[in-house]
Amino acid sequence: MLFRAVNYELYVKPNKGIMLFGVTAMLICSGYLLYMRSKHDGTAYYESVEADGNVVVKKKTSRWVD
């Protein structure tokens, strides 16, 4: 009974403009995350810092391959 008394959404008419804005924002955020993930996973090089402090770009290698 308390849920019905305090839940504002039960008594208000849905606002389609706000819903559209929310869905659009969620889709844009999800698309951006998927785009960033695809760009990161596709890289075949990484930066490594040597003992003398130089930054060297090396190709990724798998430890599973002998």
PDBQT receptor file of N, H, CA, C and O in Angstrom, charges set to zero:
ATOM      1  N   MET A   1       0.820  -1.195   0.000  1.00  0.00    +0.000 N 
ATOM      2  CA  MET A   1       0.000   0.000   0.000  1.00  0.00    +0.000 C 
ATOM      3  C   MET A   1       0.866   1.261   0.000  1.00  0.00    +0.000 C 
ATOM      4  O   MET A   1       0.518   2.258  -0.633  1.00  0.00    +0.000 OA
ATOM      5  N   LEU A   2       1.979   1.215   0.702  1.00  0.00    +0.000 N 
ATOM      6  H   LEU A   2       2.262   0.405   1.217  1.00  0.00    +0.000 HD
ATOM      7  CA  LEU A   2       2.878   2.369   0.740  1.00  0.00    +0.000 C 
ATOM      8  C   LEU A   2       3.447   2.651  -0.646  1.00  0.00    +0.000 C 
ATOM      9  O   LEU A   2       3.639   3.807  -1.024  1.00  0.00    +0.000 OA
ATOM     10  N   PHE A   3       3.717   1.579  -1.406  1.00  0.00    +0.000 N 
ATOM     11  H   PHE A   3       3.561   0.640  -1.099  1.00  0.00    +0.000 HD
ATOM     12  CA  PHE A   3       4.254   1.756  -2.759  1.00  0.00    +0.000 C 
ATOM     13  C   PHE A   3       3.293   2.563  -3.622  1.00  0.00    +0.000 C 
ATOM     14  O   PHE A   3       3.722   3.453  -4.357  1.00  0.00    +0.000 OA
ATOM     15  N   ARG A   4       2.015   2.267  -3.544  1.00  0.00    +0.000 N 
ATOM     16  H   ARG A   4       1.667   1.544  -2.948  1.00  0.00    +0.000 HD
ATOM     17  CA  ARG A   4       1.015   3.001  -4.331  1.00  0.00    +0.000 C 
ATOM     18  C   ARG A   4       0.912   4.455  -3.889  1.00  0.00    +0.000 C 
ATOM     19  O   ARG A   4       0.660   5.339  -4.709  1.00  0.00    +0.000 OA
ATOM     20  N   ALA A   5       1.101   4.699  -2.628  1.00  0.00    +0.000 N 
ATOM     21  H   ALA A   5       1.306   3.982  -1.963  1.00  0.00    +0.000 HD
ATOM     22  CA  ALA A   5       0.964   6.061  -2.109  1.00  0.00    +0.000 C 
ATOM     23  C   ALA A   5       2.137   6.941  -2.513  1.00  0.00    +0.000 C 
ATOM     24  O   ALA A   5       1.950   8.135  -2.751  1.00  0.00    +0.000 OA
ATOM     25  N   VAL A   6       3.343   6.384  -2.598  1.00  0.00    +0.000 N 
ATOM     26  H   VAL A   6       3.495   5.415  -2.406  1.00  0.00    +0.000 HD
ATOM     27  CA  VAL A   6       4.523   7.211  -2.862  1.00  0.00    +0.000 C 
ATOM     28  C   VAL A   6       5.016   7.133  -4.303  1.00  0.00    +0.000 C 
ATOM     29  O   VAL A   6       5.897   7.905  -4.680  1.00  0.00    +0.000 OA
ATOM     30  N   ASN A   7       4.481   6.229  -5.119  1.00  0.00    +0.000 N 
ATOM     31  H   ASN A   7       3.766   5.601  -4.813  1.00  0.00    +0.000 HD
ATOM     32  CA  ASN A   7       4.952   6.099  -6.490  1.00  0.00    +0.000 C 
ATOM     33  C   ASN A   7       4.250   7.125  -7.379  1.00  0.00    +0.000 C 
ATOM     34  O   ASN A   7       3.064   7.005  -7.686  1.00  0.00    +0.000 OA
ATOM     35  N   TYR A   8       5.007   8.118  -7.774  1.00  0.00    +0.000 N 
ATOM     36  H   TYR A   8       5.971   8.215  -7.525  1.00  0.00    +0.000 HD
ATOM     37  CA  TYR A   8       4.498   9.230  -8.582  1.00  0.00    +0.000 C 
ATOM     38  C   TYR A   8       4.101   8.780  -9.986  1.00  0.00    +0.000 C 
ATOM     39  O   TYR A   8       3.178   9.338 -10.580  1.00  0.00    +0.000 OA
ATOM     40  N   GLU A   9       4.790   7.779 -10.515  1.00  0.00    +0.000 N 
ATOM     41  H   GLU A   9       5.540   7.325 -10.033  1.00  0.00    +0.000 HD
ATOM     42  CA  GLU A   9       4.593   7.364 -11.904  1.00  0.00    +0.000 C 
ATOM     43  C   GLU A   9       3.249   6.683 -12.141  1.00  0.00    +0.000 C 
ATOM     44  O   GLU A   9       2.811   6.579 -13.287  1.00  0.00    +0.000 OA
ATOM     45  N   LEU A  10       2.598   6.225 -11.099  1.00  0.00    +0.000 N 
ATOM     46  H   LEU A  10       2.955   6.310 -10.169  1.00  0.00    +0.000 HD
ATOM     47  CA  LEU A  10       1.301   5.569 -11.273  1.00  0.00    +0.000 C 
ATOM     48  C   LEU A  10       0.191   6.554 -11.623  1.00  0.00    +0.000 C 
ATOM     49  O   LEU A  10      -0.812   6.169 -12.225  1.00  0.00    +0.000 OA
ATOM     50  N   TYR A  11       0.359   7.818 -11.252  1.00  0.00    +0.000 N 
ATOM     51  H   TYR A  11       1.174   8.131 -10.763  1.00  0.00    +0.000 HD
ATOM     52  CA  TYR A  11      -0.720   8.784 -11.389  1.00  0.00    +0.000 C 
ATOM     53  C   TYR A  11      -0.469   9.831 -12.464  1.00  0.00    +0.000 C 
ATOM     54  O   TYR A  11      -1.320  10.694 -12.683  1.00  0.00    +0.000 OA
ATOM     55  N   VAL A  12       0.659   9.782 -13.132  1.00  0.00    +0.000 N 
ATOM     56  H   VAL A  12       1.350   9.081 -12.954  1.00  0.00    +0.000 HD
ATOM     57  CA  VAL A  12       1.020  10.804 -14.110  1.00  0.00    +0.000 C 
ATOM     58  C   VAL A  12       0.951  10.213 -15.514  1.00  0.00    +0.000 C 
ATOM     59  O   VAL A  12       1.337   9.065 -15.738  1.00  0.00    +0.000 OA
ATOM     60  N   LYS A  13       0.454  11.012 -16.454  1.00  0.00    +0.000 N 
ATOM     61  H   LYS A  13       0.140  11.944 -16.272  1.00  0.00    +0.000 HD
ATOM     62  CA  LYS A  13       0.399  10.584 -17.851  1.00  0.00    +0.000 C 
ATOM     63  C   LYS A  13       1.829  10.547 -18.413  1.00  0.00    +0.000 C 
ATOM     64  O   LYS A  13       2.599  11.472 -18.154  1.00  0.00    +0.000 OA
ATOM     65  N   PRO A  14       2.206   9.509 -19.173  1.00  0.00    +0.000 N 
ATOM     66  CA  PRO A  14       3.570   9.419 -19.721  1.00  0.00    +0.000 C 
ATOM     67  C   PRO A  14       3.893  10.595 -20.640  1.00  0.00    +0.000 C 
ATOM     68  O   PRO A  14       3.050  11.026 -21.427  1.00  0.00    +0.000 OA
ATOM     69  N   ASN A  15       5.094  11.100 -20.539  1.00  0.00    +0.000 N 
ATOM     70  H   ASN A  15       5.779  10.750 -19.900  1.00  0.00    +0.000 HD
ATOM     71  CA  ASN A  15       5.553  12.214 -21.362  1.00  0.00    +0.000 C 
ATOM     72  C   ASN A  15       6.414  11.644 -22.485  1.00  0.00    +0.000 C 
ATOM     73  O   ASN A  15       7.555  11.242 -22.259  1.00  0.00    +0.000 OA
ATOM     74  N   LYS A  16       5.867  11.611 -23.684  1.00  0.00    +0.000 N 
ATOM     75  H   LYS A  16       4.939  11.937 -23.868  1.00  0.00    +0.000 HD
ATOM     76  CA  LYS A  16       6.550  10.970 -24.814  1.00  0.00    +0.000 C 
ATOM     77  C   LYS A  16       7.818  11.707 -25.231  1.00  0.00    +0.000 C 
ATOM     78  O   LYS A  16       8.767  11.078 -25.699  1.00  0.00    +0.000 OA
ATOM     79  N   GLY A  17       7.850  13.018 -25.070  1.00  0.00    +0.000 N 
ATOM     80  H   GLY A  17       7.079  13.528 -24.689  1.00  0.00    +0.000 HD
ATOM     81  CA  GLY A  17       9.051  13.782 -25.417  1.00  0.00    +0.000 C 
ATOM     82  C   GLY A  17      10.234  13.417 -24.534  1.00  0.00    +0.000 C 
ATOM     83  O   GLY A  17      11.353  13.254 -25.020  1.00  0.00    +0.000 OA
ATOM     84  N   ILE A  18       9.985  13.288 -23.242  1.00  0.00    +0.000 N 
ATOM     85  H   ILE A  18       9.076  13.420 -22.847  1.00  0.00    +0.000 HD
ATOM     86  CA  ILE A  18      11.048  12.911 -22.307  1.00  0.00    +0.000 C 
ATOM     87  C   ILE A  18      11.479  11.467 -22.558  1.00  0.00    +0.000 C 
ATOM     88  O   ILE A  18      12.668  11.153 -22.495  1.00  0.00    +0.000 OA
ATOM     89  N   MET A  19      10.526  10.598 -22.839  1.00  0.00    +0.000 N 
ATOM     90  H   MET A  19       9.561  10.853 -22.890  1.00  0.00    +0.000 HD
ATOM     91  CA  MET A  19      10.874   9.206 -23.138  1.00  0.00    +0.000 C 
ATOM     92  C   MET A  19      11.731   9.116 -24.395  1.00  0.00    +0.000 C 
ATOM     93  O   MET A  19      12.702   8.361 -24.435  1.00  0.00    +0.000 OA
ATOM     94  N   LEU A  20      11.373   9.885 -25.421  1.00  0.00    +0.000 N 
ATOM     95  H   LEU A  20      10.584  10.499 -25.389  1.00  0.00    +0.000 HD
ATOM     96  CA  LEU A  20      12.144   9.885 -26.661  1.00  0.00    +0.000 C 
ATOM     97  C   LEU A  20      13.556  10.406 -26.419  1.00  0.00    +0.000 C 
ATOM     98  O   LEU A  20      14.525   9.851 -26.939  1.00  0.00    +0.000 OA
ATOM     99  N   PHE A  21      13.672  11.467 -25.633  1.00  0.00    +0.000 N 
ATOM    100  H   PHE A  21      12.886  11.917 -25.211  1.00  0.00    +0.000 HD
ATOM    101  CA  PHE A  21      14.990  12.002 -25.291  1.00  0.00    +0.000 C 
ATOM    102  C   PHE A  21      15.825  10.959 -24.540  1.00  0.00    +0.000 C 
ATOM    103  O   PHE A  21      17.007  10.787 -24.836  1.00  0.00    +0.000 OA
ATOM    104  N   GLY A  22      15.226  10.271 -23.583  1.00  0.00    +0.000 N 
ATOM    105  H   GLY A  22      14.266  10.410 -23.343  1.00  0.00    +0.000 HD
ATOM    106  CA  GLY A  22      15.941   9.256 -22.805  1.00  0.00    +0.000 C 
ATOM    107  C   GLY A  22      16.399   8.083 -23.657  1.00  0.00    +0.000 C 
ATOM    108  O   GLY A  22      17.533   7.620 -23.529  1.00  0.00    +0.000 OA
ATOM    109  N   VAL A  23      15.523   7.605 -24.523  1.00  0.00    +0.000 N 
ATOM    110  H   VAL A  23      14.602   7.980 -24.627  1.00  0.00    +0.000 HD
ATOM    111  CA  VAL A  23      15.880   6.486 -25.405  1.00  0.00    +0.000 C 
ATOM    112  C   VAL A  23      16.990   6.898 -26.362  1.00  0.00    +0.000 C 
ATOM    113  O   VAL A  23      17.921   6.129 -26.604  1.00  0.00    +0.000 OA
ATOM    114  N   THR A  24      16.895   8.106 -26.906  1.00  0.00    +0.000 N 
ATOM    115  H   THR A  24      16.139   8.730 -26.710  1.00  0.00    +0.000 HD
ATOM    116  CA  THR A  24      17.932   8.600 -27.818  1.00  0.00    +0.000 C 
ATOM    117  C   THR A  24      19.270   8.724 -27.105  1.00  0.00    +0.000 C 
ATOM    118  O   THR A  24      20.303   8.330 -27.646  1.00  0.00    +0.000 OA
ATOM    119  N   ALA A  25      19.256   9.271 -25.891  1.00  0.00    +0.000 N 
ATOM    120  H   ALA A  25      18.417   9.591 -25.452  1.00  0.00    +0.000 HD
ATOM    121  CA  ALA A  25      20.499   9.421 -25.125  1.00  0.00    +0.000 C 
ATOM    122  C   ALA A  25      21.120   8.060 -24.818  1.00  0.00    +0.000 C 
ATOM    123  O   ALA A  25      22.335   7.898 -24.921  1.00  0.00    +0.000 OA
ATOM    124  N   MET A  26      20.297   7.085 -24.443  1.00  0.00    +0.000 N 
ATOM    125  H   MET A  26      19.309   7.216 -24.359  1.00  0.00    +0.000 HD
ATOM    126  CA  MET A  26      20.817   5.743 -24.146  1.00  0.00    +0.000 C 
ATOM    127  C   MET A  26      21.407   5.095 -25.397  1.00  0.00    +0.000 C 
ATOM    128  O   MET A  26      22.452   4.449 -25.322  1.00  0.00    +0.000 OA
ATOM    129  N   LEU A  27      20.752   5.260 -26.541  1.00  0.00    +0.000 N 
ATOM    130  H   LEU A  27      19.903   5.785 -26.602  1.00  0.00    +0.000 HD
ATOM    131  CA  LEU A  27      21.266   4.682 -27.782  1.00  0.00    +0.000 C 
ATOM    132  C   LEU A  27      22.579   5.334 -28.202  1.00  0.00    +0.000 C 
ATOM    133  O   LEU A  27      23.493   4.654 -28.669  1.00  0.00    +0.000 OA
ATOM    134  N   ILE A  28      22.673   6.650 -28.036  1.00  0.00    +0.000 N 
ATOM    135  H   ILE A  28      21.931   7.203 -27.657  1.00  0.00    +0.000 HD
ATOM    136  CA  ILE A  28      23.918   7.342 -28.383  1.00  0.00    +0.000 C 
ATOM    137  C   ILE A  28      25.052   6.884 -27.476  1.00  0.00    +0.000 C 
ATOM    138  O   ILE A  28      26.160   6.631 -27.949  1.00  0.00    +0.000 OA
ATOM    139  N   CYS A  29      24.786   6.774 -26.178  1.00  0.00    +0.000 N 
ATOM    140  H   CYS A  29      23.886   6.980 -25.794  1.00  0.00    +0.000 HD
ATOM    141  CA  CYS A  29      25.820   6.318 -25.238  1.00  0.00    +0.000 C 
ATOM    142  C   CYS A  29      26.248   4.886 -25.544  1.00  0.00    +0.000 C 
ATOM    143  O   CYS A  29      27.440   4.579 -25.536  1.00  0.00    +0.000 OA
ATOM    144  N   SER A  30      25.286   4.013 -25.812  1.00  0.00    +0.000 N 
ATOM    145  H   SER A  30      24.318   4.262 -25.819  1.00  0.00    +0.000 HD
ATOM    146  CA  SER A  30      25.618   2.622 -26.138  1.00  0.00    +0.000 C 
ATOM    147  C   SER A  30      26.407   2.540 -27.437  1.00  0.00    +0.000 C 
ATOM    148  O   SER A  30      27.373   1.782 -27.532  1.00  0.00    +0.000 OA
ATOM    149  N   GLY A  31      26.002   3.313 -28.434  1.00  0.00    +0.000 N 
ATOM    150  H   GLY A  31      25.217   3.929 -28.357  1.00  0.00    +0.000 HD
ATOM    151  CA  GLY A  31      26.729   3.329 -29.702  1.00  0.00    +0.000 C 
ATOM    152  C   GLY A  31      28.149   3.826 -29.540  1.00  0.00    +0.000 C 
ATOM    153  O   GLY A  31      29.070   3.289 -30.155  1.00  0.00    +0.000 OA
ATOM    154  N   TYR A  32      28.337   4.850 -28.716  1.00  0.00    +0.000 N 
ATOM    155  H   TYR A  32      27.589   5.286 -28.216  1.00  0.00    +0.000 HD
ATOM    156  CA  TYR A  32      29.680   5.382 -28.471  1.00  0.00    +0.000 C 
ATOM    157  C   TYR A  32      30.556   4.349 -27.768  1.00  0.00    +0.000 C 
ATOM    158  O   TYR A  32      31.724   4.186 -28.122  1.00  0.00    +0.000 OA
ATOM    159  N   LEU A  33      30.007   3.651 -26.779  1.00  0.00    +0.000 N 
ATOM    160  H   LEU A  33      29.058   3.783 -26.492  1.00  0.00    +0.000 HD
ATOM    161  CA  LEU A  33      30.776   2.617 -26.084  1.00  0.00    +0.000 C 
ATOM    162  C   LEU A  33      31.159   1.480 -27.031  1.00  0.00    +0.000 C 
ATOM    163  O   LEU A  33      32.286   0.987 -26.981  1.00  0.00    +0.000 OA
ATOM    164  N   LEU A  34      30.236   1.064 -27.887  1.00  0.00    +0.000 N 
ATOM    165  H   LEU A  34      29.321   1.465 -27.927  1.00  0.00    +0.000 HD
ATOM    166  CA  LEU A  34      30.547   0.009 -28.855  1.00  0.00    +0.000 C 
ATOM    167  C   LEU A  34      31.595   0.476 -29.860  1.00  0.00    +0.000 C 
ATOM    168  O   LEU A  34      32.475  -0.294 -30.246  1.00  0.00    +0.000 OA
ATOM    169  N   TYR A  35      31.504   1.730 -30.284  1.00  0.00    +0.000 N 
ATOM    170  H   TYR A  35      30.789   2.356 -29.970  1.00  0.00    +0.000 HD
ATOM    171  CA  TYR A  35      32.495   2.290 -31.206  1.00  0.00    +0.000 C 
ATOM    172  C   TYR A  35      33.880   2.319 -30.560  1.00  0.00    +0.000 C 
ATOM    173  O   TYR A  35      34.864   1.917 -31.182  1.00  0.00    +0.000 OA
ATOM    174  N   MET A  36      33.957   2.787 -29.330  1.00  0.00    +0.000 N 
ATOM    175  H   MET A  36      33.158   3.113 -28.825  1.00  0.00    +0.000 HD
ATOM    176  CA  MET A  36      35.244   2.861 -28.637  1.00  0.00    +0.000 C 
ATOM    177  C   MET A  36      35.821   1.462 -28.410  1.00  0.00    +0.000 C 
ATOM    178  O   MET A  36      37.032   1.266 -28.516  1.00  0.00    +0.000 OA
ATOM    179  N   ARG A  37      34.962   0.495 -28.099  1.00  0.00    +0.000 N 
ATOM    180  H   ARG A  37      33.978   0.654 -28.013  1.00  0.00    +0.000 HD
ATOM    181  CA  ARG A  37      35.435  -0.873 -27.888  1.00  0.00    +0.000 C 
ATOM    182  C   ARG A  37      35.979  -1.470 -29.189  1.00  0.00    +0.000 C 
ATOM    183  O   ARG A  37      37.004  -2.153 -29.182  1.00  0.00    +0.000 OA
ATOM    184  N   SER A  38      35.294  -1.213 -30.296  1.00  0.00    +0.000 N 
ATOM    185  H   SER A  38      34.462  -0.659 -30.301  1.00  0.00    +0.000 HD
ATOM    186  CA  SER A  38      35.761  -1.759 -31.572  1.00  0.00    +0.000 C 
ATOM    187  C   SER A  38      37.091  -1.133 -31.977  1.00  0.00    +0.000 C 
ATOM    188  O   SER A  38      37.941  -1.811 -32.555  1.00  0.00    +0.000 OA
ATOM    189  N   LYS A  39      37.279   0.143 -31.684  1.00  0.00    +0.000 N 
ATOM    190  H   LYS A  39      36.588   0.693 -31.214  1.00  0.00    +0.000 HD
ATOM    191  CA  LYS A  39      38.547   0.798 -32.004  1.00  0.00    +0.000 C 
ATOM    192  C   LYS A  39      39.670   0.272 -31.124  1.00  0.00    +0.000 C 
ATOM    193  O   LYS A  39      40.791   0.094 -31.600  1.00  0.00    +0.000 OA
ATOM    194  N   HIS A  40      39.392   0.021 -29.854  1.00  0.00    +0.000 N 
ATOM    195  H   HIS A  40      38.481   0.166 -29.468  1.00  0.00    +0.000 HD
ATOM    196  CA  HIS A  40      40.423  -0.455 -28.930  1.00  0.00    +0.000 C 
ATOM    197  C   HIS A  40      40.815  -1.897 -29.239  1.00  0.00    +0.000 C 
ATOM    198  O   HIS A  40      41.999  -2.234 -29.219  1.00  0.00    +0.000 OA
ATOM    199  N   ASP A  41      39.836  -2.745 -29.522  1.00  0.00    +0.000 N 
ATOM    200  H   ASP A  41      38.874  -2.471 -29.538  1.00  0.00    +0.000 HD
ATOM    201  CA  ASP A  41      40.130  -4.152 -29.788  1.00  0.00    +0.000 C 
ATOM    202  C   ASP A  41      40.876  -4.342 -31.097  1.00  0.00    +0.000 C 
ATOM    203  O   ASP A  41      41.571  -5.344 -31.264  1.00  0.00    +0.000 OA
ATOM    204  N   GLY A  42      40.751  -3.415 -32.020  1.00  0.00    +0.000 N 
ATOM    205  H   GLY A  42      40.186  -2.601 -31.884  1.00  0.00    +0.000 HD
ATOM    206  CA  GLY A  42      41.380  -3.556 -33.321  1.00  0.00    +0.000 C 
ATOM    207  C   GLY A  42      42.841  -3.162 -33.351  1.00  0.00    +0.000 C 
ATOM    208  O   GLY A  42      43.520  -3.390 -34.352  1.00  0.00    +0.000 OA
ATOM    209  N   THR A  43      43.336  -2.580 -32.284  1.00  0.00    +0.000 N 
ATOM    210  H   THR A  43      42.784  -2.395 -31.471  1.00  0.00    +0.000 HD
ATOM    211  CA  THR A  43      44.728  -2.138 -32.301  1.00  0.00    +0.000 C 
ATOM    212  C   THR A  43      45.657  -3.330 -32.156  1.00  0.00    +0.000 C 
ATOM    213  O   THR A  43      45.401  -4.235 -31.362  1.00  0.00    +0.000 OA
ATOM    214  N   ALA A  44      46.732  -3.325 -32.923  1.00  0.00    +0.000 N 
ATOM    215  H   ALA A  44      46.939  -2.589 -33.567  1.00  0.00    +0.000 HD
ATOM    216  CA  ALA A  44      47.691  -4.423 -32.873  1.00  0.00    +0.000 C 
ATOM    217  C   ALA A  44      49.003  -3.980 -32.240  1.00  0.00    +0.000 C 
ATOM    218  O   ALA A  44      49.962  -4.750 -32.207  1.00  0.00    +0.000 OA
ATOM    219  N   TYR A  45      49.059  -2.747 -31.736  1.00  0.00    +0.000 N 
ATOM    220  H   TYR A  45      48.279  -2.121 -31.762  1.00  0.00    +0.000 HD
ATOM    221  CA  TYR A  45      50.282  -2.219 -31.142  1.00  0.00    +0.000 C 
ATOM    222  C   TYR A  45      49.989  -1.642 -29.764  1.00  0.00    +0.000 C 
ATOM    223  O   TYR A  45      48.863  -1.240 -29.472  1.00  0.00    +0.000 OA
ATOM    224  N   TYR A  46      51.014  -1.606 -28.925  1.00  0.00    +0.000 N 
ATOM    225  H   TYR A  46      51.929  -1.932 -29.163  1.00  0.00    +0.000 HD
ATOM    226  CA  TYR A  46      50.883  -0.984 -27.617  1.00  0.00    +0.000 C 
ATOM    227  C   TYR A  46      52.169  -0.249 -27.286  1.00  0.00    +0.000 C 
ATOM    228  O   TYR A  46      53.221  -0.523 -27.865  1.00  0.00    +0.000 OA
ATOM    229  N   GLU A  47      52.075   0.692 -26.344  1.00  0.00    +0.000 N 
ATOM    230  H   GLU A  47      51.220   0.914 -25.875  1.00  0.00    +0.000 HD
ATOM    231  CA  GLU A  47      53.245   1.464 -25.948  1.00  0.00    +0.000 C 
ATOM    232  C   GLU A  47      53.894   0.808 -24.743  1.00  0.00    +0.000 C 
ATOM    233  O   GLU A  47      53.214   0.424 -23.791  1.00  0.00    +0.000 OA
ATOM    234  N   SER A  48      55.212   0.681 -24.789  1.00  0.00    +0.000 N 
ATOM    235  H   SER A  48      55.764   0.993 -25.562  1.00  0.00    +0.000 HD
ATOM    236  CA  SER A  48      55.971   0.072 -23.709  1.00  0.00    +0.000 C 
ATOM    237  C   SER A  48      57.073   1.030 -23.282  1.00  0.00    +0.000 C 
ATOM    238  O   SER A  48      57.692   1.684 -24.121  1.00  0.00    +0.000 OA
ATOM    239  N   VAL A  49      57.319   1.113 -21.978  1.00  0.00    +0.000 N 
ATOM    240  H   VAL A  49      56.816   0.581 -21.297  1.00  0.00    +0.000 HD
ATOM    241  CA  VAL A  49      58.376   1.973 -21.456  1.00  0.00    +0.000 C 
ATOM    242  C   VAL A  49      59.597   1.104 -21.177  1.00  0.00    +0.000 C 
ATOM    243  O   VAL A  49      59.526   0.141 -20.414  1.00  0.00    +0.000 OA
ATOM    244  N   GLU A  50      60.710   1.453 -21.800  1.00  0.00    +0.000 N 
ATOM    245  H   GLU A  50      60.768   2.236 -22.420  1.00  0.00    +0.000 HD
ATOM    246  CA  GLU A  50      61.959   0.720 -21.620  1.00  0.00    +0.000 C 
ATOM    247  C   GLU A  50      62.603   1.092 -20.281  1.00  0.00    +0.000 C 
ATOM    248  O   GLU A  50      62.137   2.003 -19.597  1.00  0.00    +0.000 OA
ATOM    249  N   ALA A  51      63.674   0.386 -19.912  1.00  0.00    +0.000 N 
ATOM    250  H   ALA A  51      64.052  -0.354 -20.468  1.00  0.00    +0.000 HD
ATOM    251  CA  ALA A  51      64.369   0.633 -18.650  1.00  0.00    +0.000 C 
ATOM    252  C   ALA A  51      64.999   2.024 -18.613  1.00  0.00    +0.000 C 
ATOM    253  O   ALA A  51      65.119   2.623 -17.545  1.00  0.00    +0.000 OA
ATOM    254  N   ASP A  52      65.400   2.538 -19.773  1.00  0.00    +0.000 N 
ATOM    255  H   ASP A  52      65.302   2.051 -20.641  1.00  0.00    +0.000 HD
ATOM    256  CA  ASP A  52      66.030   3.862 -19.807  1.00  0.00    +0.000 C 
ATOM    257  C   ASP A  52      65.009   4.998 -19.903  1.00  0.00    +0.000 C 
ATOM    258  O   ASP A  52      65.401   6.163 -19.954  1.00  0.00    +0.000 OA
ATOM    259  N   GLY A  53      63.710   4.687 -19.928  1.00  0.00    +0.000 N 
ATOM    260  H   GLY A  53      63.392   3.740 -19.886  1.00  0.00    +0.000 HD
ATOM    261  CA  GLY A  53      62.673   5.711 -19.941  1.00  0.00    +0.000 C 
ATOM    262  C   GLY A  53      62.087   6.006 -21.304  1.00  0.00    +0.000 C 
ATOM    263  O   GLY A  53      61.134   6.780 -21.402  1.00  0.00    +0.000 OA
ATOM    264  N   ASN A  54      62.622   5.419 -22.358  1.00  0.00    +0.000 N 
ATOM    265  H   ASN A  54      63.396   4.791 -22.279  1.00  0.00    +0.000 HD
ATOM    266  CA  ASN A  54      62.089   5.643 -23.704  1.00  0.00    +0.000 C 
ATOM    267  C   ASN A  54      60.776   4.885 -23.886  1.00  0.00    +0.000 C 
ATOM    268  O   ASN A  54      60.610   3.772 -23.387  1.00  0.00    +0.000 OA
ATOM    269  N   VAL A  55      59.857   5.502 -24.603  1.00  0.00    +0.000 N 
ATOM    270  H   VAL A  55      59.992   6.406 -25.009  1.00  0.00    +0.000 HD
ATOM    271  CA  VAL A  55      58.590   4.856 -24.923  1.00  0.00    +0.000 C 
ATOM    272  C   VAL A  55      58.723   4.235 -26.302  1.00  0.00    +0.000 C 
ATOM    273  O   VAL A  55      59.050   4.919 -27.272  1.00  0.00    +0.000 OA
ATOM    274  N   VAL A  56      58.466   2.926 -26.384  1.00  0.00    +0.000 N 
ATOM    275  H   VAL A  56      58.201   2.371 -25.596  1.00  0.00    +0.000 HD
ATOM    276  CA  VAL A  56      58.610   2.182 -27.627  1.00  0.00    +0.000 C 
ATOM    277  C   VAL A  56      57.259   1.568 -27.977  1.00  0.00    +0.000 C 
ATOM    278  O   VAL A  56      56.564   1.047 -27.106  1.00  0.00    +0.000 OA
ATOM    279  N   VAL A  57      56.892   1.632 -29.252  1.00  0.00    +0.000 N 
ATOM    280  H   VAL A  57      57.457   2.055 -29.960  1.00  0.00    +0.000 HD
ATOM    281  CA  VAL A  57      55.660   1.012 -29.728  1.00  0.00    +0.000 C 
ATOM    282  C   VAL A  57      55.998  -0.396 -30.189  1.00  0.00    +0.000 C 
ATOM    283  O   VAL A  57      56.842  -0.589 -31.065  1.00  0.00    +0.000 OA
ATOM    284  N   LYS A  58      55.325  -1.388 -29.586  1.00  0.00    +0.000 N 
ATOM    285  H   LYS A  58      54.640  -1.231 -28.875  1.00  0.00    +0.000 HD
ATOM    286  CA  LYS A  58      55.586  -2.796 -29.914  1.00  0.00    +0.000 C 
ATOM    287  C   LYS A  58      54.316  -3.445 -30.443  1.00  0.00    +0.000 C 
ATOM    288  O   LYS A  58      53.204  -3.029 -30.116  1.00  0.00    +0.000 OA
ATOM    289  N   LYS A  59      54.501  -4.469 -31.263  1.00  0.00    +0.000 N 
ATOM    290  H   LYS A  59      55.404  -4.807 -31.528  1.00  0.00    +0.000 HD
ATOM    291  CA  LYS A  59      53.372  -5.225 -31.792  1.00  0.00    +0.000 C 
ATOM    292  C   LYS A  59      52.919  -6.238 -30.743  1.00  0.00    +0.000 C 
ATOM    293  O   LYS A  59      53.744  -6.873 -30.085  1.00  0.00    +0.000 OA
ATOM    294  N   LYS A  60      51.606  -6.382 -30.593  1.00  0.00    +0.000 N 
ATOM    295  H   LYS A  60      50.936  -5.866 -31.128  1.00  0.00    +0.000 HD
ATOM    296  CA  LYS A  60      51.072  -7.347 -29.638  1.00  0.00    +0.000 C 
ATOM    297  C   LYS A  60      51.390  -8.763 -30.104  1.00  0.00    +0.000 C 
ATOM    298  O   LYS A  60      51.254  -9.079 -31.285  1.00  0.00    +0.000 OA
ATOM    299  N   THR A  61      51.807  -9.600 -29.185  1.00  0.00    +0.000 N 
ATOM    300  H   THR A  61      51.918  -9.343 -28.225  1.00  0.00    +0.000 HD
ATOM    301  CA  THR A  61      52.054 -11.010 -29.480  1.00  0.00    +0.000 C 
ATOM    302  C   THR A  61      51.300 -11.857 -28.470  1.00  0.00    +0.000 C 
ATOM    303  O   THR A  61      51.059 -11.429 -27.341  1.00  0.00    +0.000 OA
ATOM    304  N   SER A  62      50.936 -13.041 -28.877  1.00  0.00    +0.000 N 
ATOM    305  H   SER A  62      51.131 -13.389 -29.794  1.00  0.00    +0.000 HD
ATOM    306  CA  SER A  62      50.210 -13.946 -28.006  1.00  0.00    +0.000 C 
ATOM    307  C   SER A  62      51.187 -14.856 -27.283  1.00  0.00    +0.000 C 
ATOM    308  O   SER A  62      52.148 -15.340 -27.882  1.00  0.00    +0.000 OA
ATOM    309  N   ARG A  63      50.951 -15.091 -26.010  1.00  0.00    +0.000 N 
ATOM    310  H   ARG A  63      50.171 -14.698 -25.523  1.00  0.00    +0.000 HD
ATOM    311  CA  ARG A  63      51.791 -16.011 -25.242  1.00  0.00    +0.000 C 
ATOM    312  C   ARG A  63      51.392 -17.465 -25.486  1.00  0.00    +0.000 C 
ATOM    313  O   ARG A  63      52.112 -18.382 -25.090  1.00  0.00    +0.000 OA
ATOM    314  N   TRP A  64      50.258 -17.676 -26.130  1.00  0.00    +0.000 N 
ATOM    315  H   TRP A  64      49.673 -16.932 -26.451  1.00  0.00    +0.000 HD
ATOM    316  CA  TRP A  64      49.777 -19.025 -26.367  1.00  0.00    +0.000 C 
ATOM    317  C   TRP A  64      50.491 -19.680 -27.548  1.00  0.00    +0.000 C 
ATOM    318  O   TRP A  64      50.511 -20.905 -27.662  1.00  0.00    +0.000 OA
ATOM    319  N   VAL A  65      51.068 -18.875 -28.414  1.00  0.00    +0.000 N 
ATOM    320  H   VAL A  65      51.051 -17.879 -28.321  1.00  0.00    +0.000 HD
ATOM    321  CA  VAL A  65      51.740 -19.406 -29.593  1.00  0.00    +0.000 C 
ATOM    322  C   VAL A  65      53.198 -19.672 -29.244  1.00  0.00    +0.000 C 
ATOM    323  O   VAL A  65      53.872 -18.816 -28.671  1.00  0.00    +0.000 OA
ATOM    324  N   ASP A  66      53.678 -20.852 -29.588  1.00  0.00    +0.000 N 
ATOM    325  H   ASP A  66      53.130 -21.547 -30.053  1.00  0.00    +0.000 HD
ATOM    326  CA  ASP A  66      55.089 -21.190 -29.314  1.00  0.00    +0.000 C 
ATOM    327  C   ASP A  66      55.993 -20.658 -30.381  1.00  0.00    +0.000 C 
ATOM    328  O   ASP A  66      57.207 -20.848 -30.313  1.00  0.00    +0.000 OA
TER     329      ASP A  66
